[in-house]
Amino acid sequence: MIADKADDTDVILALVAEAGGVAVIPSRANRKVPQELDWELHVAAARSSASSANSKRY
């Protein structure tokens, strides 16, 4: 699952883990214990998402 910081909640992280997925969600600044994030996967996902958004523009 690719999401932004607004979706960084324990409930969403638990749902993704329960479904067997990997959450690529950066931690919010006010999270007491930041979640680990695979930055390479996050950057790749963001690029993929951005290219999809640009292709839908036309």
DSSP file (Angstrom, degrees, kcal/mol; ACC not computed):
  #  RESIDUE AA STRUCTURE BP1 BP2  ACC     N-H-->O    O-->H-N    N-H-->O    O-->H-N    TCO  KAPPA ALPHA  PHI   PSI    X-CA   Y-CA   Z-CA
    1    1 A M              0   0    0      0, 0.0    23,-2.8     0, 0.0     2,-0.5   0.000 360.0 360.0 360.0 132.8    0.0    0.0    0.0
    2    2 A I  B     +a   24   0A   0     21,-0.2     2,-0.3    43,-0.1    23,-0.2  -0.936 360.0 147.7-108.2 127.9    1.3    3.4   -0.9
    3    3 A A        -     0   0    0     21,-1.4     2,-0.1    -2,-0.5     5,-0.0  -0.941  39.8-111.6-150.6 170.1    0.0    6.3    1.2
    4    4 A D    >   -     0   0    0     -2,-0.3     3,-1.8    21,-0.1     4,-0.1  -0.414  47.7 -84.6-100.4-177.4    1.0    9.6    2.6
    5    5 A K  G >  S+     0   0    0      1,-0.3     3,-1.7     2,-0.2    23,-0.2   0.753 121.1  68.4 -60.9 -26.3    1.7   10.7    6.1
    6    6 A A  G 3  S+     0   0    0      1,-0.3    -1,-0.3    21,-0.1    21,-0.0   0.775  97.6  53.8 -64.9 -24.4   -2.0   11.4    6.8
    7    7 A D  G <  S+     0   0    0     -3,-1.8     2,-1.9     1,-0.1    -1,-0.3   0.281  74.5 117.2 -93.1  10.5   -2.6    7.6    6.5
    8    8 A D    <   +     0   0    0     -3,-1.7     2,-0.3    18,-0.1    20,-0.2  -0.558  40.9 134.0 -81.7  79.9    0.0    6.7    9.2
    9    9 A T     >  -     0   0    0     -2,-1.9     4,-2.4     1,-0.1     5,-0.2  -0.928  65.4-123.0-126.4 153.8   -2.3    5.2   11.7
   10   10 A D  H  > S+     0   0    0     -2,-0.3     4,-2.2     1,-0.2     5,-0.2   0.850 112.0  56.1 -62.1 -34.4   -2.0    2.0   13.7
   11   11 A V  H  > S+     0   0    0      2,-0.2     4,-2.3     1,-0.2    -1,-0.2   0.942 109.8  43.6 -64.9 -48.0   -5.3    0.8   12.3
   12   12 A I  H  > S+     0   0    0      1,-0.2     4,-2.3     2,-0.2     5,-0.2   0.915 113.8  50.9 -65.4 -42.5   -4.3    1.1    8.7
   13   13 A L  H  X S+     0   0    0     -4,-2.4     4,-2.2     1,-0.2    -1,-0.2   0.888 111.0  49.3 -61.7 -38.7   -0.9   -0.4    9.4
   14   14 A A  H  X S+     0   0    0     -4,-2.2     4,-2.6     2,-0.2    -2,-0.2   0.898 109.8  51.0 -67.5 -40.7   -2.6   -3.4   11.1
   15   15 A L  H  X S+     0   0    0     -4,-2.3     4,-1.7     2,-0.2    -2,-0.2   0.904 111.5  47.7 -63.0 -41.8   -5.0   -3.9    8.2
   16   16 A V  H  <>S+     0   0    0     -4,-2.3     5,-2.6     2,-0.2     4,-0.4   0.928 113.5  47.2 -65.1 -45.0   -2.2   -3.9    5.6
   17   17 A A  H ><5S+     0   0    0     -4,-2.2     3,-1.2     1,-0.2    -2,-0.2   0.891 110.2  53.4 -63.8 -39.5   -0.1   -6.3    7.7
   18   18 A E  H 3<5S+     0   0    0     -4,-2.6    -1,-0.2     1,-0.3    -2,-0.2   0.844 107.4  51.4 -63.6 -34.3   -3.2   -8.6    8.2
   19   19 A A  T 3<5S-     0   0    0     -4,-1.7    -1,-0.3    -5,-0.2    -2,-0.2   0.502 119.9-111.7 -81.5  -3.5   -3.7   -8.7    4.4
   20   20 A G  T < 5S+     0   0    0     -3,-1.2    -3,-0.2    -4,-0.4    -2,-0.1   0.649  74.5 130.6  83.9  15.6   -0.1   -9.7    3.9
   21   21 A G      < -     0   0    0     -5,-2.6     2,-0.5    -6,-0.2    -1,-0.2  -0.336  58.5-116.5 -95.2 177.9    0.9   -6.4    2.3
   22   22 A V        -     0   0    0     -2,-0.1     2,-0.6    -3,-0.1    -5,-0.0  -0.975  22.1-140.6-117.2 125.4    3.7   -4.0    2.9
   23   23 A A        -     0   0    0     -2,-0.5     2,-0.7   -10,-0.1   -21,-0.2  -0.758  12.4-170.4 -88.1 123.5    2.9   -0.5    4.0
   24   24 A V  B     +a    2   0A   0    -23,-2.8   -21,-1.4    -2,-0.6    13,-0.1  -0.707  37.6 136.8-110.5  76.1    5.0    2.2    2.4
   25   25 A I        -     0   0    0     -2,-0.7   -21,-0.1   -23,-0.2    10,-0.1  -0.980  51.3-131.8-128.6 118.0    3.9    5.1    4.6
   26   26 A P        -     0   0    0      0, 0.0   -18,-0.1     0, 0.0     2,-0.1  -0.415  35.2-105.5 -65.8 145.5    6.2    7.7    6.0
   27   27 A S        -     0   0    0      8,-0.3   -22,-0.1     1,-0.1     2,-0.1  -0.404  31.6-111.0 -71.6 146.0    5.7    8.3    9.7
   28   28 A R    >   -     0   0    0    -20,-0.2     3,-1.4   -23,-0.2    -1,-0.1  -0.412  27.4-116.0 -69.7 154.8    4.0   11.5   10.9
   29   29 A A  T 3  S+     0   0    0      1,-0.3    -1,-0.1    -2,-0.1    -2,-0.1   0.791 113.6  52.8 -64.0 -28.8    6.3   13.9   12.7
   30   30 A N  T 3  S+     0   0    0      3,-0.0     2,-0.3     4,-0.0    -1,-0.3   0.340  76.8 121.6 -94.3   9.1    4.3   13.5   16.0
   31   31 A R    <   -     0   0    0     -3,-1.4    -4,-0.0     1,-0.2   -23,-0.0  -0.574  57.4-146.3 -72.1 129.0    4.5    9.7   16.1
   32   32 A K  S    S+     0   0    0     -2,-0.3    -1,-0.2     1,-0.3    -3,-0.0   0.903  92.2  29.0 -64.1 -42.6    6.2    8.7   19.4
   33   33 A V  S    S-     0   0    0     -3,-0.0    -1,-0.3     0, 0.0    -3,-0.0  -0.915  91.7-137.5-120.3 102.5    7.8    5.6   17.8
   34   34 A P        -     0   0    0      0, 0.0     2,-0.2     0, 0.0    -5,-0.0  -0.268  18.8-119.9 -60.8 142.3    8.5    6.2   14.1
   35   35 A Q        -     0   0    0    -10,-0.1    -8,-0.3     1,-0.1     2,-0.2  -0.538  29.5-106.8 -78.0 147.1    7.8    3.3   11.8
   36   36 A E        -     0   0    0     -2,-0.2     2,-0.4   -10,-0.1    -1,-0.1  -0.517  39.2-165.3 -72.0 144.4   10.6    1.8    9.8
   37   37 A L        -     0   0    0     -2,-0.2     2,-1.2   -13,-0.1     3,-0.1  -0.997  24.7-135.1-136.9 131.3   10.4    2.8    6.1
   38   38 A D     >  -     0   0    0     -2,-0.4     4,-2.3     1,-0.2     3,-0.2  -0.741  23.6-168.0 -81.9  98.5   12.2    1.3    3.1
   39   39 A W  H  > S+     0   0    0     -2,-1.2     4,-2.8     1,-0.2     5,-0.2   0.831  82.5  56.0 -63.6 -34.0   13.1    4.6    1.5
   40   40 A E  H  > S+     0   0    0      2,-0.2     4,-2.3     1,-0.2    -1,-0.2   0.926 111.0  44.3 -63.6 -42.9   14.1    3.0   -1.8
   41   41 A L  H  > S+     0   0    0     -3,-0.2     4,-2.5     2,-0.2    -2,-0.2   0.886 112.9  52.5 -66.8 -38.6   10.7    1.3   -2.1
   42   42 A H  H  X S+     0   0    0     -4,-2.3     4,-2.5     2,-0.2    -2,-0.2   0.924 110.9  46.2 -62.8 -45.5    9.0    4.6   -1.1
   43   43 A V  H  X S+     0   0    0     -4,-2.8     4,-2.4     2,-0.2    -2,-0.2   0.918 113.5  49.1 -65.0 -43.3   10.9    6.6   -3.8
   44   44 A A  H  X S+     0   0    0     -4,-2.3     4,-2.1    -5,-0.2    -2,-0.2   0.908 112.9  47.5 -62.5 -41.8   10.1    3.9   -6.4
   45   45 A A  H  X S+     0   0    0     -4,-2.5     4,-2.6     2,-0.2    -2,-0.2   0.898 111.2  50.7 -66.2 -40.8    6.4    3.9   -5.5
   46   46 A A  H  X S+     0   0    0     -4,-2.5     4,-2.5     2,-0.2    -2,-0.2   0.899 110.8  48.8 -65.4 -40.2    6.2    7.7   -5.5
   47   47 A R  H  X S+     0   0    0     -4,-2.4     4,-2.4     2,-0.2    -1,-0.2   0.914 112.2  48.6 -65.1 -41.7    7.8    7.8   -9.0
   48   48 A S  H  X S+     0   0    0     -4,-2.1     4,-1.9     2,-0.2    -2,-0.2   0.916 112.9  47.6 -63.3 -43.7    5.4    5.2  -10.3
   49   49 A S  H  X S+     0   0    0     -4,-2.6     4,-2.0     1,-0.2    -2,-0.2   0.896 112.1  49.7 -64.6 -41.1    2.4    7.0   -8.8
   50   50 A A  H  X S+     0   0    0     -4,-2.5     4,-2.2     1,-0.2    -2,-0.2   0.897 110.1  49.8 -67.0 -40.7    3.6   10.3  -10.2
   51   51 A S  H  X S+     0   0    0     -4,-2.4     4,-1.8     1,-0.2    -1,-0.2   0.867 110.4  51.1 -68.1 -34.1    4.1    8.9  -13.7
   52   52 A S  H  X S+     0   0    0     -4,-1.9     4,-1.3     2,-0.2    -1,-0.2   0.898 110.1  49.6 -66.8 -39.6    0.6    7.3  -13.6
   53   53 A A  H  < S+     0   0    0     -4,-2.0     4,-0.5     1,-0.2    -2,-0.2   0.888 110.6  50.0 -66.4 -39.1   -0.9   10.6  -12.6
   54   54 A N  H >< S+     0   0    0     -4,-2.2     3,-0.7     1,-0.2     4,-0.4   0.854 107.8  53.1 -69.1 -33.9    0.9   12.4  -15.4
   55   55 A S  H >< S+     0   0    0     -4,-1.8     3,-0.6     1,-0.2    -1,-0.2   0.781 105.2  55.3 -72.7 -25.4   -0.3    9.9  -18.0
   56   56 A K  T 3< S+     0   0    0     -4,-1.3    -1,-0.2     1,-0.2    -2,-0.2   0.604  89.4  79.2 -80.9 -11.3   -3.9   10.4  -17.0
   57   57 A R  T <         0   0    0     -3,-0.7    -1,-0.2    -4,-0.5    -2,-0.2   0.822 360.0 360.0 -64.9 -32.1   -3.7   14.1  -17.5
   58   58 A Y    <         0   0    0     -3,-0.6    -1,-0.2    -4,-0.4    -2,-0.1   0.433 360.0 360.0-101.5 360.0   -4.1   13.9  -21.3
